[in-house]
């Protein structure tokens, strides 16, 4: 089924639980299959340089078993770039990476790039892989991404999510401010002819406003879905998020 808004499910944190004991379960490969059954349009996985969660074995098996789109998240590290180019996923999502961070803390600095991002984008594109950049909603970064000729920009929705999840009166203005930044830069992205994706910190409680942004083609969501899956199972957790996005799509169709 083709959806108005594609749902990419990030299964990294299934591997986080597994690596806590360095055992064989829970298996992110099984989680990906269940996510597909729940309605995921794509599976996202981040092979970090320090291999803190997803392992090389996982990536090989994702590429053999995932039937929906594969979205390989990675930094501009030569070794991981080599793995990505060899396996040829549908998408490569370039992100900044720091060993000290718990999760990705911000977008790439494409405007200040000294050539590393440009070279990575070219290397990936030369292998027939569609490329996306994870960026903060900053107009200068969007223009720089367009100059590189990438296929998509995934907007960093973390600041919006932090404001929205406070659930108090003082955060409402900040939430709307962050949403307006996403809307404005979203128009800039689509105006450049790039696909508009978004992700980071999105939950069942805050996703609808982002899904309603004009031009959004794909949302990538991980932690919230995996957290929900602990309670209700992976297939049902993905199905619940799928229904939320489809409800927003129906509103667009009836406008």
N, C-alpha and C positions, 0 to 999 in steps of 0.2 A: 504493500500500500504506500502511495506517495502522500506525504503530509505537507501541510502548509508550512509548518515549522518542524525541521528535523530535530530529533532528540539523539544526541550523542551521549553515551553512558561511559563515564570514566571508571574503570575497575581497579585502579591503583590500590585503593585502600583495602580491597580484599587481600591483595598481596601484602599490605602492611601488617594485617593480622597474622598471616602465615609466617612472615619473617620475624615476628615477635618471638616465635619459638623455633624458627629455622627448621620447619617441618614441611609436610606436603599438603596441609590443608589449613584454611579453605583454599581451593584452587581457583585462581582468577579465570582460567579457561572455562571451567564449568559456569562461573558467574557470567561470563560473556554470553554463553549459549542461552542461559536463562534470561538474560537481558534482551536478547533477540526475541525470545518467545513472548516477552512482556511488551514488545513494540519498539525497541530501540532501532533507530535508523543507522546508527554507527557505534563502534566501540573505540574508545580512546584509551591509550595506555602511554605512560611516560617512562621511558628507559633512562634513568638518571645515571650520571657518571659514577656515583657511589653505590648504585644498585641497592638502594635502601628498601625498595619494595618490588617493583617489576624486575624480573631476571631475564637474561638472554633466552633461556629456555621458554619462558612465557611468550616472548615476542615471536619466536619461531612457530610456536603452536597457534598463536592468534592468527598468523598469516596462513596457516594450513586449515583452520577450522571456522573462522568468522565468515559468515555469509553476507553480512551487511558491510557497510563501508568501514575501513580501518583508518584510524587517525593516530599516527605515530607522533607523540609529543617528545621533543628533544631540545637540548641546547646545541649551540654551534661548536660541538666537540668533535674532533676529527674521527675518533673511534666510533662513536655512536652514529655520526653522519654516514660512515661507511656501512654500518649495519642497516640503516634505513635505506640507503641507496641500493644495497644488495637485495633486500626483501621487497622493495617497491610497494609500500602501502598506497592506499588511494590518496591519503593526505599526509603531509608532514606539517606539524605545528611547531614552529620555532618559539622557544620561551627562554627567558633568562634563568639562570640556575646558580644557587649558592649552597654550599654544603652546610652552612650554619642555619638556613631557613627550615622551618617546619613544613611549609608549603610555598608555592610560588608567591612572592610578595609584591610583584609589580610587573609592568610591561617592559618589553625590549626598548632600548634606546636606539631606534633606527636613525633618528636625526643626527645623533652623535657618532654613528658607526664609522669605524676606521677601515672598513672593508671586510670584516669577519662575517657580518650578516649577509652582505651582498654576495660574497663568495659562496656561503652556504646555500643561499637561495638559488644561485646559478647551478651549483652542483646537484641539488635536488631536482630542479626543473630539467636538467639534462638527462635525468633518469625517468622522465615522464611522470613525475609525482606532482600533484597539485600542492601548492604551498600556502600556508596561512601563518600570519605573525600575531603573537599575543601582545596587544598594545593597550596602554592607558588611553582614555578618551581625551587625547591631546591633538589638536589640529595639525601641529607641526609633525608629529609622528605619523599621522595618517598620510600627509603629503609625501613624506619620505618613503613610506611603504608603497605608495602608488608609483613613485619613481623607480622602484625596484621591479615593478611588474608582477607582484604577487597576486594570487588568485583570490585571497580572502584575508580579512582582518578579524581576529577574535578579540572583542573588546573586554577589557578587564572590568568585571562588575563588582569587584571586592568592596570598594568604598561605598557603593550603593547598598550592598548587602549589609555592611556594618551599620549604616544609618537606619536601614529599614528594620533590622532585627532588634533595635533598642526598644521599640514599642512604647515610646513615651512622646508627649507633646513636643518637647524640645527638639526631638530628632526629625519631626515631620518636615520642617523647612529644608533641612539638610538632605533628606531623602529625595524631595522633589528637585532640589538643586542637582543632585547626582544623576537623577533620571533625565533631567533636561540636558546635562552634558552628554549622556549616552545618546539621546535623541539627535542632538545637533551633530555630533561626530558621526553618528550612524548615517545621516543624510550625506555627509561628506564622503563617507566610504562608498556608498552606493552611487554617488555622483561620479566617482572615479571609475566606476564599472567593476568594483570588487564586491565579492560576497560579504555580507555582514553576518558574522557569528558573534556569540557572546558567552561568557562563562566566568566562574569563580565566585564561590559563596552563595550560589543560587540554591534556594530551598523550596519546599512545597508552599511555604508561607509567603515568599517574596517573589516567586518566579513570574507571576502573571503580568506584572507591570513591565517587566523586561520583554516578555513574549509579545506584548502589545506594541512594542516599538516598531514603527513602520520600517519595513525592509529587512527585518531579522529573518534569516534563513535557517539558522541552526543554533541551538543551545547545547553546550557541553556541561554536564552535571555529574558529579561524582560523589562527594562526601555525604550529601543529604540522602541520596538514593541508597548508598551502602548502609547508612545509619538506619534508614527505614527498613531495609532488607533484613537487618538483624532481628527486627520485630515481626515482620510479616512475610519474609521470603523475597528473593530477588525478582522473580517473575512478577509478583503482585506489586512490589515497590515501583518497578519500571512502568507497569500498566497504569498505576495511579498517576505518575508524572505524565505519561502519554495522554491520559484523559484530560489533565489540566491544560496541556498545550493545545489539544484539539478543541477544547472549549473556547480558547482565545481565537483559534483559527476560524471557528464558526461565526464569531462576532465580526471578524474581518469580512467574511463572505457575505454577510447580511447588511453591510454598510452600503 
